[in-house]
């Protein structure tokens, strides 16, 4: 694997999911943004089927072991 290959990293898919679902423009300050981010991540913890999906994408399937 190349030294830097974000497209092959399942964590990048989680980051993209976070960016799509946490509305930074609604957060009027850093504390509110942190709160919304934690809320999103806690919600994902209760949705393991979605987290598994980060590893099921064709370009990151190598990590699904």
CHARMM-style PDB file with segment names, atoms N, HN, CA, C and O in Angstrom:
ATOM      1  N   UNK     1       0.855  -1.179   0.000  1.00  0.00      PROA
ATOM      2  CA  UNK     1       0.000   0.000   0.000  1.00  0.00      PROA
ATOM      3  C   UNK     1       0.897   1.237   0.000  1.00  0.00      PROA
ATOM      4  O   UNK     1       1.918   1.249   0.687  1.00  0.00      PROA
ATOM      5  N   UNK     2       0.542   2.268  -0.749  1.00  0.00      PROA
ATOM      6  HN  UNK     2      -0.287   2.258  -1.308  1.00  0.00      PROA
ATOM      7  CA  UNK     2       1.338   3.502  -0.786  1.00  0.00      PROA
ATOM      8  C   UNK     2       1.390   4.180   0.582  1.00  0.00      PROA
ATOM      9  O   UNK     2       0.547   3.926   1.442  1.00  0.00      PROA
ATOM     10  N   UNK     3       2.367   5.028   0.772  1.00  0.00      PROA
ATOM     11  HN  UNK     3       3.053   5.235   0.074  1.00  0.00      PROA
ATOM     12  CA  UNK     3       2.531   5.733   2.043  1.00  0.00      PROA
ATOM     13  C   UNK     3       1.324   6.571   2.425  1.00  0.00      PROA
ATOM     14  O   UNK     3       0.953   6.618   3.598  1.00  0.00      PROA
ATOM     15  N   UNK     4       0.717   7.223   1.474  1.00  0.00      PROA
ATOM     16  HN  UNK     4       1.019   7.185   0.521  1.00  0.00      PROA
ATOM     17  CA  UNK     4      -0.463   8.039   1.754  1.00  0.00      PROA
ATOM     18  C   UNK     4      -1.539   7.675   0.761  1.00  0.00      PROA
ATOM     19  O   UNK     4      -1.435   7.982  -0.427  1.00  0.00      PROA
ATOM     20  N   UNK     5      -2.570   7.020   1.250  1.00  0.00      PROA
ATOM     21  HN  UNK     5      -2.654   6.771   2.215  1.00  0.00      PROA
ATOM     22  CA  UNK     5      -3.653   6.598   0.366  1.00  0.00      PROA
ATOM     23  C   UNK     5      -4.982   6.679   1.109  1.00  0.00      PROA
ATOM     24  O   UNK     5      -5.535   5.653   1.505  1.00  0.00      PROA
ATOM     25  N   UNK     6      -5.491   7.880   1.299  1.00  0.00      PROA
ATOM     26  HN  UNK     6      -5.042   8.714   0.978  1.00  0.00      PROA
ATOM     27  CA  UNK     6      -6.726   8.035   2.066  1.00  0.00      PROA
ATOM     28  C   UNK     6      -7.908   7.293   1.459  1.00  0.00      PROA
ATOM     29  O   UNK     6      -8.818   6.893   2.186  1.00  0.00      PROA
ATOM     30  N   UNK     7      -7.916   7.103   0.152  1.00  0.00      PROA
ATOM     31  HN  UNK     7      -7.177   7.428  -0.438  1.00  0.00      PROA
ATOM     32  CA  UNK     7      -9.043   6.410  -0.474  1.00  0.00      PROA
ATOM     33  C   UNK     7      -9.102   4.942  -0.066  1.00  0.00      PROA
ATOM     34  O   UNK     7     -10.136   4.299  -0.247  1.00  0.00      PROA
ATOM     35  N   UNK     8      -8.013   4.399   0.480  1.00  0.00      PROA
ATOM     36  HN  UNK     8      -7.173   4.921   0.626  1.00  0.00      PROA
ATOM     37  CA  UNK     8      -7.986   3.008   0.924  1.00  0.00      PROA
ATOM     38  C   UNK     8      -8.201   2.867   2.428  1.00  0.00      PROA
ATOM     39  O   UNK     8      -8.104   1.763   2.964  1.00  0.00      PROA
ATOM     40  N   UNK     9      -8.485   3.948   3.098  1.00  0.00      PROA
ATOM     41  HN  UNK     9      -8.563   4.844   2.663  1.00  0.00      PROA
ATOM     42  CA  UNK     9      -8.607   3.958   4.554  1.00  0.00      PROA
ATOM     43  C   UNK     9     -10.078   4.032   4.975  1.00  0.00      PROA
ATOM     44  O   UNK     9     -10.752   5.016   4.670  1.00  0.00      PROA
ATOM     45  N   UNK    10     -10.588   3.004   5.672  1.00  0.00      PROA
ATOM     46  HN  UNK    10     -10.040   2.205   5.919  1.00  0.00      PROA
ATOM     47  CA  UNK    10     -11.992   3.031   6.101  1.00  0.00      PROA
ATOM     48  C   UNK    10     -12.303   4.221   7.016  1.00  0.00      PROA
ATOM     49  O   UNK    10     -13.439   4.692   7.057  1.00  0.00      PROA
ATOM     50  N   UNK    11     -11.306   4.700   7.742  1.00  0.00      PROA
ATOM     51  HN  UNK    11     -10.382   4.317   7.710  1.00  0.00      PROA
ATOM     52  CA  UNK    11     -11.520   5.844   8.618  1.00  0.00      PROA
ATOM     53  C   UNK    11     -11.894   7.090   7.823  1.00  0.00      PROA
ATOM     54  O   UNK    11     -12.619   7.950   8.324  1.00  0.00      PROA
ATOM     55  N   UNK    12     -11.410   7.193   6.598  1.00  0.00      PROA
ATOM     56  HN  UNK    12     -10.821   6.494   6.191  1.00  0.00      PROA
ATOM     57  CA  UNK    12     -11.779   8.318   5.741  1.00  0.00      PROA
ATOM     58  C   UNK    12     -13.267   8.279   5.403  1.00  0.00      PROA
ATOM     59  O   UNK    12     -13.901   9.325   5.267  1.00  0.00      PROA
ATOM     60  N   UNK    13     -13.819   7.085   5.270  1.00  0.00      PROA
ATOM     61  HN  UNK    13     -13.304   6.236   5.381  1.00  0.00      PROA
ATOM     62  CA  UNK    13     -15.259   6.960   5.009  1.00  0.00      PROA
ATOM     63  C   UNK    13     -16.053   7.421   6.224  1.00  0.00      PROA
ATOM     64  O   UNK    13     -17.104   8.047   6.083  1.00  0.00      PROA
ATOM     65  N   UNK    14     -15.552   7.113   7.416  1.00  0.00      PROA
ATOM     66  HN  UNK    14     -14.698   6.605   7.530  1.00  0.00      PROA
ATOM     67  CA  UNK    14     -16.202   7.598   8.637  1.00  0.00      PROA
ATOM     68  C   UNK    14     -16.144   9.124   8.691  1.00  0.00      PROA
ATOM     69  O   UNK    14     -17.118   9.778   9.064  1.00  0.00      PROA
ATOM     70  N   UNK    15     -15.003   9.679   8.319  1.00  0.00      PROA
ATOM     71  HN  UNK    15     -14.212   9.148   8.016  1.00  0.00      PROA
ATOM     72  CA  UNK    15     -14.868  11.133   8.308  1.00  0.00      PROA
ATOM     73  C   UNK    15     -15.826  11.788   7.322  1.00  0.00      PROA
ATOM     74  O   UNK    15     -16.410  12.832   7.613  1.00  0.00      PROA
ATOM     75  N   UNK    16     -15.982  11.173   6.164  1.00  0.00      PROA
ATOM     76  HN  UNK    16     -15.508  10.325   5.928  1.00  0.00      PROA
ATOM     77  CA  UNK    16     -16.911  11.709   5.164  1.00  0.00      PROA
ATOM     78  C   UNK    16     -18.350  11.616   5.673  1.00  0.00      PROA
ATOM     79  O   UNK    16     -19.151  12.526   5.462  1.00  0.00      PROA
ATOM     80  N   UNK    17     -18.667  10.517   6.341  1.00  0.00      PROA
ATOM     81  HN  UNK    17     -18.016   9.777   6.513  1.00  0.00      PROA
ATOM     82  CA  UNK    17     -20.002  10.343   6.927  1.00  0.00      PROA
ATOM     83  C   UNK    17     -20.252  11.417   7.980  1.00  0.00      PROA
ATOM     84  O   UNK    17     -21.333  12.003   8.038  1.00  0.00      PROA
ATOM     85  N   UNK    18     -19.260  11.664   8.798  1.00  0.00      PROA
ATOM     86  HN  UNK    18     -18.382  11.188   8.751  1.00  0.00      PROA
ATOM     87  CA  UNK    18     -19.360  12.704   9.831  1.00  0.00      PROA
ATOM     88  C   UNK    18     -19.612  14.070   9.190  1.00  0.00      PROA
ATOM     89  O   UNK    18     -20.491  14.810   9.632  1.00  0.00      PROA
ATOM     90  N   UNK    19     -18.854  14.401   8.164  1.00  0.00      PROA
ATOM     91  HN  UNK    19     -18.140  13.800   7.805  1.00  0.00      PROA
ATOM     92  CA  UNK    19     -19.006  15.701   7.508  1.00  0.00      PROA
ATOM     93  C   UNK    19     -20.371  15.860   6.848  1.00  0.00      PROA
ATOM     94  O   UNK    19     -20.939  16.952   6.828  1.00  0.00      PROA
ATOM     95  N   UNK    20     -20.896  14.751   6.303  1.00  0.00      PROA
ATOM     96  HN  UNK    20     -20.435  13.863   6.319  1.00  0.00      PROA
ATOM     97  CA  UNK    20     -22.221  14.808   5.675  1.00  0.00      PROA
ATOM     98  C   UNK    20     -23.337  14.996   6.699  1.00  0.00      PROA
ATOM     99  O   UNK    20     -24.365  15.602   6.396  1.00  0.00      PROA
ATOM    100  N   UNK    21     -23.135  14.475   7.917  1.00  0.00      PROA
ATOM    101  HN  UNK    21     -22.301  13.982   8.163  1.00  0.00      PROA
ATOM    102  CA  UNK    21     -24.228  14.436   8.882  1.00  0.00      PROA
ATOM    103  C   UNK    21     -24.152  15.461  10.005  1.00  0.00      PROA
ATOM    104  O   UNK    21     -25.157  15.713  10.670  1.00  0.00      PROA
ATOM    105  N   UNK    22     -22.997  16.053  10.232  1.00  0.00      PROA
ATOM    106  HN  UNK    22     -22.180  15.849   9.692  1.00  0.00      PROA
ATOM    107  CA  UNK    22     -22.874  17.093  11.258  1.00  0.00      PROA
ATOM    108  C   UNK    22     -22.844  18.432  10.552  1.00  0.00      PROA
ATOM    109  O   UNK    22     -21.918  18.729   9.796  1.00  0.00      PROA
ATOM    110  N   UNK    23     -23.843  19.221  10.798  1.00  0.00      PROA
ATOM    111  HN  UNK    23     -24.594  18.980  11.412  1.00  0.00      PROA
ATOM    112  CA  UNK    23     -23.973  20.512  10.136  1.00  0.00      PROA
ATOM    113  C   UNK    23     -23.143  21.555  10.877  1.00  0.00      PROA
ATOM    114  O   UNK    23     -23.594  22.115  11.876  1.00  0.00      PROA
ATOM    115  N   UNK    24     -21.937  21.817  10.392  1.00  0.00      PROA
ATOM    116  HN  UNK    24     -21.570  21.362   9.580  1.00  0.00      PROA
ATOM    117  CA  UNK    24     -21.034  22.755  11.057  1.00  0.00      PROA
ATOM    118  C   UNK    24     -21.586  24.173  11.053  1.00  0.00      PROA
ATOM    119  O   UNK    24     -21.259  24.954  11.946  1.00  0.00      PROA
ATOM    120  N   UNK    25     -22.402  24.523  10.089  1.00  0.00      PROA
ATOM    121  HN  UNK    25     -22.668  23.889   9.363  1.00  0.00      PROA
ATOM    122  CA  UNK    25     -22.936  25.887  10.045  1.00  0.00      PROA
ATOM    123  C   UNK    25     -23.961  26.112  11.164  1.00  0.00      PROA
ATOM    124  O   UNK    25     -24.193  27.247  11.583  1.00  0.00      PROA
ATOM    125  N   UNK    26     -24.573  25.018  11.643  1.00  0.00      PROA
ATOM    126  HN  UNK    26     -24.385  24.097  11.303  1.00  0.00      PROA
ATOM    127  CA  UNK    26     -25.515  25.148  12.766  1.00  0.00      PROA
ATOM    128  C   UNK    26     -24.787  25.362  14.087  1.00  0.00      PROA
ATOM    129  O   UNK    26     -25.333  25.966  15.011  1.00  0.00      PROA
ATOM    130  N   UNK    27     -23.570  24.872  14.175  1.00  0.00      PROA
ATOM    131  HN  UNK    27     -23.126  24.382  13.424  1.00  0.00      PROA
ATOM    132  CA  UNK    27     -22.783  25.012  15.405  1.00  0.00      PROA
ATOM    133  C   UNK    27     -22.199  26.417  15.442  1.00  0.00      PROA
ATOM    134  O   UNK    27     -21.349  26.765  14.622  1.00  0.00      PROA
ATOM    135  N   UNK    28     -22.653  27.213  16.384  1.00  0.00      PROA
ATOM    136  HN  UNK    28     -23.344  26.930  17.050  1.00  0.00      PROA
ATOM    137  CA  UNK    28     -22.228  28.613  16.442  1.00  0.00      PROA
ATOM    138  C   UNK    28     -20.913  28.813  17.179  1.00  0.00      PROA
ATOM    139  O   UNK    28     -20.353  29.910  17.173  1.00  0.00      PROA
ATOM    140  N   UNK    29     -20.421  27.753  17.816  1.00  0.00      PROA
ATOM    141  HN  UNK    29     -20.876  26.863  17.820  1.00  0.00      PROA
ATOM    142  CA  UNK    29     -19.132  27.853  18.491  1.00  0.00      PROA
ATOM    143  C   UNK    29     -18.485  26.468  18.551  1.00  0.00      PROA
ATOM    144  O   UNK    29     -19.099  25.465  18.187  1.00  0.00      PROA
ATOM    145  N   UNK    30     -17.257  26.434  19.008  1.00  0.00      PROA
ATOM    146  HN  UNK    30     -16.758  27.249  19.303  1.00  0.00      PROA
ATOM    147  CA  UNK    30     -16.492  25.189  19.033  1.00  0.00      PROA
ATOM    148  C   UNK    30     -17.136  24.165  19.962  1.00  0.00      PROA
ATOM    149  O   UNK    30     -17.165  22.976  19.645  1.00  0.00      PROA
ATOM    150  N   UNK    31     -17.651  24.610  21.100  1.00  0.00      PROA
ATOM    151  HN  UNK    31     -17.628  25.576  21.358  1.00  0.00      PROA
ATOM    152  CA  UNK    31     -18.279  23.678  22.035  1.00  0.00      PROA
ATOM    153  C   UNK    31     -19.489  22.992  21.413  1.00  0.00      PROA
ATOM    154  O   UNK    31     -19.688  21.791  21.598  1.00  0.00      PROA
ATOM    155  N   UNK    32     -20.290  23.744  20.683  1.00  0.00      PROA
ATOM    156  HN  UNK    32     -20.129  24.719  20.533  1.00  0.00      PROA
ATOM    157  CA  UNK    32     -21.466  23.167  20.040  1.00  0.00      PROA
ATOM    158  C   UNK    32     -21.067  22.189  18.931  1.00  0.00      PROA
ATOM    159  O   UNK    32     -21.706  21.151  18.763  1.00  0.00      PROA
ATOM    160  N   UNK    33     -20.021  22.512  18.178  1.00  0.00      PROA
ATOM    161  HN  UNK    33     -19.501  23.356  18.314  1.00  0.00      PROA
ATOM    162  CA  UNK    33     -19.530  21.613  17.146  1.00  0.00      PROA
ATOM    163  C   UNK    33     -19.024  20.316  17.779  1.00  0.00      PROA
ATOM    164  O   UNK    33     -19.303  19.230  17.273  1.00  0.00      PROA
ATOM    165  N   UNK    34     -18.286  20.424  18.876  1.00  0.00      PROA
ATOM    166  HN  UNK    34     -18.059  21.306  19.288  1.00  0.00      PROA
ATOM    167  CA  UNK    34     -17.799  19.235  19.581  1.00  0.00      PROA
ATOM    168  C   UNK    34     -18.971  18.397  20.084  1.00  0.00      PROA
ATOM    169  O   UNK    34     -18.943  17.170  19.994  1.00  0.00      PROA
ATOM    170  N   UNK    35     -19.998  19.058  20.612  1.00  0.00      PROA
ATOM    171  HN  UNK    35     -20.020  20.056  20.685  1.00  0.00      PROA
ATOM    172  CA  UNK    35     -21.184  18.348  21.093  1.00  0.00      PROA
ATOM    173  C   UNK    35     -21.871  17.593  19.958  1.00  0.00      PROA
ATOM    174  O   UNK    35     -22.223  16.424  20.116  1.00  0.00      PROA
ATOM    175  N   UNK    36     -22.062  18.241  18.833  1.00  0.00      PROA
ATOM    176  HN  UNK    36     -21.776  19.191  18.704  1.00  0.00      PROA
ATOM    177  CA  UNK    36     -22.714  17.613  17.688  1.00  0.00      PROA
ATOM    178  C   UNK    36     -21.880  16.444  17.148  1.00  0.00      PROA
ATOM    179  O   UNK    36     -22.430  15.424  16.732  1.00  0.00      PROA
ATOM    180  N   UNK    37     -20.572  16.596  17.157  1.00  0.00      PROA
ATOM    181  HN  UNK    37     -20.125  17.425  17.495  1.00  0.00      PROA
ATOM    182  CA  UNK    37     -19.687  15.529  16.685  1.00  0.00      PROA
ATOM    183  C   UNK    37     -19.781  14.319  17.606  1.00  0.00      PROA
ATOM    184  O   UNK    37     -19.916  13.190  17.133  1.00  0.00      PROA
ATOM    185  N   UNK    38     -19.711  14.544  18.925  1.00  0.00      PROA
ATOM    186  HN  UNK    38     -19.601  15.461  19.309  1.00  0.00      PROA
ATOM    187  CA  UNK    38     -19.840  13.438  19.878  1.00  0.00      PROA
ATOM    188  C   UNK    38     -21.191  12.762  19.751  1.00  0.00      PROA
ATOM    189  O   UNK    38     -21.291  11.538  19.830  1.00  0.00      PROA
ATOM    190  N   UNK    39     -22.220  13.552  19.556  1.00  0.00      PROA
ATOM    191  HN  UNK    39     -22.139  14.546  19.491  1.00  0.00      PROA
ATOM    192  CA  UNK    39     -23.573  13.007  19.401  1.00  0.00      PROA
ATOM    193  C   UNK    39     -23.646  12.084  18.181  1.00  0.00      PROA
ATOM    194  O   UNK    39     -24.212  10.993  18.251  1.00  0.00      PROA
ATOM    195  N   UNK    40     -23.080  12.526  17.087  1.00  0.00      PROA
ATOM    196  HN  UNK    40     -22.621  13.413  17.031  1.00  0.00      PROA
ATOM    197  CA  UNK    40     -23.061  11.712  15.874  1.00  0.00      PROA
ATOM    198  C   UNK    40     -22.308  10.402  16.109  1.00  0.00      PROA
ATOM    199  O   UNK    40     -22.790   9.331  15.739  1.00  0.00      PROA
ATOM    200  N   UNK    41     -21.117  10.489  16.728  1.00  0.00      PROA
ATOM    201  HN  UNK    41     -20.725  11.358  17.028  1.00  0.00      PROA
ATOM    202  CA  UNK    41     -20.309   9.291  16.937  1.00  0.00      PROA
ATOM    203  C   UNK    41     -20.980   8.316  17.905  1.00  0.00      PROA
ATOM    204  O   UNK    41     -20.889   7.102  17.721  1.00  0.00      PROA
ATOM    205  N   UNK    42     -21.647   8.832  18.925  1.00  0.00      PROA
ATOM    206  HN  UNK    42     -21.722   9.818  19.075  1.00  0.00      PROA
ATOM    207  CA  UNK    42     -22.405   7.954  19.841  1.00  0.00      PROA
ATOM    208  C   UNK    42     -23.533   7.247  19.098  1.00  0.00      PROA
ATOM    209  O   UNK    42     -23.796   6.067  19.327  1.00  0.00      PROA
ATOM    210  N   UNK    43     -24.187   7.972  18.216  1.00  0.00      PROA
ATOM    211  HN  UNK    43     -23.973   8.931  18.030  1.00  0.00      PROA
ATOM    212  CA  UNK    43     -25.265   7.387  17.423  1.00  0.00      PROA
ATOM    213  C   UNK    43     -24.716   6.264  16.539  1.00  0.00      PROA
ATOM    214  O   UNK    43     -25.342   5.212  16.409  1.00  0.00      PROA
ATOM    215  N   UNK    44     -23.554   6.487  15.935  1.00  0.00      PROA
ATOM    216  HN  UNK    44     -23.046   7.342  16.040  1.00  0.00      PROA
ATOM    217  CA  UNK    44     -22.942   5.451  15.098  1.00  0.00      PROA
ATOM    218  C   UNK    44     -22.547   4.228  15.929  1.00  0.00      PROA
ATOM    219  O   UNK    44     -22.590   3.106  15.424  1.00  0.00      PROA
ATOM    220  N   UNK    45     -22.166   4.424  17.181  1.00  0.00      PROA
ATOM    221  HN  UNK    45     -22.130   5.336  17.591  1.00  0.00      PROA
ATOM    222  CA  UNK    45     -21.834   3.283  18.029  1.00  0.00      PROA
ATOM    223  C   UNK    45     -23.020   2.342  18.171  1.00  0.00      PROA
ATOM    224  O   UNK    45     -22.842   1.133  18.313  1.00  0.00      PROA
ATOM    225  N   UNK    46     -24.206   2.879  18.134  1.00  0.00      PROA
ATOM    226  HN  UNK    46     -24.351   3.862  18.018  1.00  0.00      PROA
ATOM    227  CA  UNK    46     -25.415   2.065  18.261  1.00  0.00      PROA
ATOM    228  C   UNK    46     -25.909   1.551  16.913  1.00  0.00      PROA
ATOM    229  O   UNK    46     -26.970   0.933  16.827  1.00  0.00      PROA
ATOM    230  N   UNK    47     -25.137   1.808  15.867  1.00  0.00      PROA
ATOM    231  HN  UNK    47     -24.275   2.310  15.937  1.00  0.00      PROA
ATOM    232  CA  UNK    47     -25.489   1.369  14.517  1.00  0.00      PROA
ATOM    233  C   UNK    47     -24.317   0.610  13.889  1.00  0.00      PROA
ATOM    234  O   UNK    47     -23.743   1.058  12.896  1.00  0.00      PROA
ATOM    235  N   UNK    48     -23.965  -0.536  14.469  1.00  0.00      PROA
ATOM    236  HN  UNK    48     -24.431  -0.900  15.275  1.00  0.00      PROA
ATOM    237  CA  UNK    48     -22.785  -1.255  13.971  1.00  0.00      PROA
ATOM    238  C   UNK    48     -22.909  -1.678  12.507  1.00  0.00      PROA
ATOM    239  O   UNK    48     -21.896  -1.827  11.823  1.00  0.00      PROA
ATOM    240  N   UNK    49     -24.116  -1.869  12.025  1.00  0.00      PROA
ATOM    241  HN  UNK    49     -24.938  -1.748  12.581  1.00  0.00      PROA
ATOM    242  CA  UNK    49     -24.274  -2.231  10.612  1.00  0.00      PROA
ATOM    243  C   UNK    49     -23.764  -1.124   9.698  1.00  0.00      PROA
ATOM    244  O   UNK    49     -23.241  -1.405   8.620  1.00  0.00      PROA
ATOM    245  N   UNK    50     -23.913   0.134  10.117  1.00  0.00      PROA
ATOM    246  HN  UNK    50     -24.338   0.362  10.993  1.00  0.00      PROA
ATOM    247  CA  UNK    50     -23.396   1.244   9.309  1.00  0.00      PROA
ATOM    248  C   UNK    50     -21.870   1.318   9.395  1.00  0.00      PROA
ATOM    249  O   UNK    50     -21.198   1.600   8.403  1.00  0.00      PROA
ATOM    250  N   UNK    51     -21.338   1.065  10.579  1.00  0.00      PROA
ATOM    251  HN  UNK    51     -21.884   0.836  11.385  1.00  0.00      PROA
ATOM    252  CA  UNK    51     -19.879   1.085  10.742  1.00  0.00      PROA
ATOM    253  C   UNK    51     -19.248  -0.039   9.916  1.00  0.00      PROA
ATOM    254  O   UNK    51     -18.211   0.161   9.285  1.00  0.00      PROA
ATOM    255  N   UNK    52     -19.870  -1.209   9.921  1.00  0.00      PROA
ATOM    256  HN  UNK    52     -20.713  -1.371  10.434  1.00  0.00      PROA
ATOM    257  CA  UNK    52     -19.373  -2.305   9.089  1.00  0.00      PROA
ATOM    258  C   UNK    52     -19.348  -1.894   7.611  1.00  0.00      PROA
ATOM    259  O   UNK    52     -18.485  -2.333   6.852  1.00  0.00      PROA
ATOM    260  N   UNK    53     -20.286  -1.063   7.223  1.00  0.00      PROA
ATOM    261  HN  UNK    53     -20.988  -0.707   7.840  1.00  0.00      PROA
ATOM    262  CA  UNK    53     -20.344  -0.601   5.843  1.00  0.00      PROA
ATOM    263  C   UNK    53     -19.109   0.181   5.422  1.00  0.00      PROA
ATOM    264  O   UNK    53     -18.770   0.205   4.239  1.00  0.00      PROA
ATOM    265  N   UNK    54     -18.425   0.828   6.380  1.00  0.00      PROA
ATOM    266  HN  UNK    54     -18.700   0.808   7.341  1.00  0.00      PROA
ATOM    267  CA  UNK    54     -17.183   1.537   6.043  1.00  0.00      PROA
ATOM    268  C   UNK    54     -16.151   0.553   5.496  1.00  0.00      PROA
ATOM    269  O   UNK    54     -15.318   0.921   4.669  1.00  0.00      PROA
ATOM    270  N   UNK    55     -16.206  -0.696   5.956  1.00  0.00      PROA
ATOM    271  HN  UNK    55     -16.883  -0.996   6.628  1.00  0.00      PROA
ATOM    272  CA  UNK    55     -15.236  -1.717   5.545  1.00  0.00      PROA
ATOM    273  C   UNK    55     -15.719  -2.542   4.360  1.00  0.00      PROA
ATOM    274  O   UNK    55     -14.966  -3.350   3.816  1.00  0.00      PROA
ATOM    275  N   UNK    56     -16.955  -2.346   3.964  1.00  0.00      PROA
ATOM    276  HN  UNK    56     -17.567  -1.691   4.406  1.00  0.00      PROA
ATOM    277  CA  UNK    56     -17.516  -3.135   2.875  1.00  0.00      PROA
ATOM    278  C   UNK    56     -17.422  -2.433   1.508  1.00  0.00      PROA
ATOM    279  O   UNK    56     -17.731  -3.032   0.477  1.00  0.00      PROA
ATOM    280  N   UNK    57     -17.004  -1.192   1.508  1.00  0.00      PROA
ATOM    281  HN  UNK    57     -16.753  -0.706   2.345  1.00  0.00      PROA
ATOM    282  CA  UNK    57     -16.831  -0.481   0.236  1.00  0.00      PROA
ATOM    283  C   UNK    57     -15.777  -1.220  -0.593  1.00  0.00      PROA
ATOM    284  O   UNK    57     -14.779  -1.677  -0.037  1.00  0.00      PROA
ATOM    285  N   UNK    58     -15.970  -1.343  -1.881  1.00  0.00      PROA
ATOM    286  HN  UNK    58     -16.781  -0.971  -2.333  1.00  0.00      PROA
ATOM    287  CA  UNK    58     -15.060  -2.139  -2.710  1.00  0.00      PROA
ATOM    288  C   UNK    58     -13.574  -1.737  -2.571  1.00  0.00      PROA
ATOM    289  O   UNK    58     -12.698  -2.601  -2.584  1.00  0.00      PROA
ATOM    290  N   UNK    59     -13.303  -0.464  -2.442  1.00  0.00      PROA
ATOM    291  HN  UNK    59     -14.015   0.238  -2.432  1.00  0.00      PROA
ATOM    292  CA  UNK    59     -11.900  -0.030  -2.406  1.00  0.00      PROA
ATOM    293  C   UNK    59     -11.239  -0.202  -1.040  1.00  0.00      PROA
ATOM    294  O   UNK    59     -10.028  -0.008  -0.932  1.00  0.00      PROA
ATOM    295  N   UNK    60     -11.987  -0.561   0.009  1.00  0.00      PROA
ATOM    296  HN  UNK    60     -12.970  -0.719  -0.079  1.00  0.00      PROA
ATOM    297  CA  UNK    60     -11.387  -0.804   1.329  1.00  0.00      PROA
ATOM    298  C   UNK    60     -11.688  -2.213   1.827  1.00  0.00      PROA
ATOM    299  O   UNK    60     -11.452  -2.521   2.996  1.00  0.00      PROA
ATOM    300  N   UNK    61     -12.192  -3.044   0.976  1.00  0.00      PROA
ATOM    301  HN  UNK    61     -12.383  -2.793   0.027  1.00  0.00      PROA
ATOM    302  CA  UNK    61     -12.575  -4.403   1.377  1.00  0.00      PROA
ATOM    303  C   UNK    61     -11.398  -5.198   1.924  1.00  0.00      PROA
ATOM    304  O   UNK    61     -11.611  -6.131   2.699  1.00  0.00      PROA
ATOM    305  N   UNK    62     -10.168  -4.868   1.554  1.00  0.00      PROA
ATOM    306  HN  UNK    62      -9.994  -4.110   0.925  1.00  0.00      PROA
ATOM    307  CA  UNK    62      -8.994  -5.568   2.058  1.00  0.00      PROA
ATOM    308  C   UNK    62      -8.946  -5.541   3.591  1.00  0.00      PROA
ATOM    309  O   UNK    62      -8.401  -6.456   4.208  1.00  0.00      PROA
ATOM    310  N   UNK    63      -9.509  -4.503   4.202  1.00  0.00      PROA
ATOM    311  HN  UNK    63      -9.952  -3.760   3.701  1.00  0.00      PROA
ATOM    312  CA  UNK    63      -9.430  -4.331   5.657  1.00  0.00      PROA
ATOM    313  C   UNK    63     -10.517  -5.110   6.397  1.00  0.00      PROA
ATOM    314  O   UNK    63     -10.496  -5.157   7.627  1.00  0.00      PROA
ATOM    315  N   UNK    64     -11.449  -5.712   5.697  1.00  0.00      PROA
ATOM    316  HN  UNK    64     -11.465  -5.674   4.698  1.00  0.00      PROA
ATOM    317  CA  UNK    64     -12.564  -6.434   6.302  1.00  0.00      PROA
ATOM    318  C   UNK    64     -12.117  -7.853   6.614  1.00  0.00      PROA
ATOM    319  O   UNK    64     -12.278  -8.765   5.802  1.00  0.00      PROA
ATOM    320  N   UNK    65     -11.566  -8.018   7.773  1.00  0.00      PROA
ATOM    321  HN  UNK    65     -11.434  -7.278   8.432  1.00  0.00      PROA
ATOM    322  CA  UNK    65     -11.060  -9.354   8.156  1.00  0.00      PROA
ATOM    323  C   UNK    65     -11.688  -9.797   9.447  1.00  0.00      PROA
ATOM    324  OT1 UNK    65     -11.394 -10.888   9.935  1.00  0.00      PROA
TER     325      UNK     65
END
